[in-house]
């Protein structure tokens, strides 16, 4: 399944890896280690969760759309969050976050996310005005 992004770019919502995904990124003292999750045989992440405003959202797909109710796999409650705000990709190489191009501000460490951006363990992620955190469930 492909989705139109910003009325011009096609985004493959089934492919967990992107061209940039395989590049090796080492630990960064300020950002921590590149975030990685164990994967099931079908490629779905095991024990991955997204925290937002005290709510835990399990990440059960290799490619997860984050946004408002209806069109998103993970629904956030902010009024400034688009129906499809961001795409989270989990693969053997790590985790990336990509702005869906729908108008919601998506940033990692106060830097706007455009194309796939690697997520590290200490990253500060904002989707609209909401702070989200990725971690393993305990």
N, C-alpha and C positions, 0 to 999 in steps of 0.2 A: 504494500500500500504506500502510495506517495502522497505527500501533502504539499499544497502550495504555500510558500513562505513569502511574505511581503509582496504578493501578487506577481512574483517573477521567478523564484528559485524553487526547485523541487527538492524535497527532503524525503529520503527513504526511511520510513518509520519501522522497517523490519530489520535493517542491517545494524548490528550493534557496533561494529568497528567503522571508523572513518579513516581517511587517508593519513591523517595526522596521528592516529591512535597508537600505531606501533612504535613511534619514536620513544626512545628510552629517556625517561626523566628521572634524575636522582633526587634524593632528599634535599630539601631547602630548609635551612635552619628556622626561617620565619614561617614557612608553610607546612613543615612536617614531612611525612612520608607520602608518596602518591597513594591515594585511597584505592584499595583493592578488596574485593569480596570473593569468597569461595563460590564456585559455580556448579550447578547441577549438570547432569549429562545433556540436557536440552539447552544449556546456556543461560538459564535463569539464575539470578543471584540468590544465594542462600543466606538468610539472616540479615539482609540489608533493610534498613529503615530510614525514613526521612522524618525528622522532628520539626514541628512548626507550632508555635504557640501552645506548647504542652500536649499536643496531639501527635501520636505516633502513626505514621503511614507506612505499611510494609511495601517494599519494592519487590515485586514478584516477576517482573519481566526484564529482559535484557535491555529493552528500549521502553522508557516510561515517559509519557507526556504529563507535564505538571501544569496545572492551570485551575480554572474555576470549574464548577459542577458541569456534568454532562460530557463534554468533549475530552476531558482529562482522565488519565488513569489515577492520578493523585490530585484530589481537589483541595485547594487552599481557599480560605474564607475571606481574603482581602478584597475590598471593593475596587482596588486598582490592579487586580490580577486578571489578565486576559483569559478567555476560555482555554486557549492554548498558549502558555507563556514560555515554557522551556521544555527541552528534551534532555533526559538523563540517559546516558548509555553506559551499560556495564558490560565489560568484555574481559578476556584473559589479560589484557594489557593494562587495565585500570578502569577508572571512571571518568567520563567527560560530561560536561554540561554545555548545552547549546541554546542560544536565544532562538525562540521560534519565529521572531520577527513580527509579533502581533501588537507591539506597542508597549508591553510591560517592560519596565526596567529590570534587567537581570544582570547581577554583578557578582564578582568574586573579588574579595579584598578591595572594594571600591573601584574596581576596573570593570567597565562594561564588557559583558560576554557577547561575542558575535558568533564566530565559527566555534567549533568544538574546542573547549578549554579543559585541560586536565584538572581534576579536583584532588587536592591534598588534604591530609587529615586535619590540619588546623585552619583551613580556609573559612572565611566569613562570607557566607552566601546570602544575598538578598534577592528576593523575587518580589517586585513591587516594593512595598514597605515592610514585607515580612522577612524575618530572619529564619533561614532553614539550616538544618545540620544533618549530615549523613553519618551514619554509624552502623555498627553491627548490633543486632538485638542481643540482649543478654539472657 
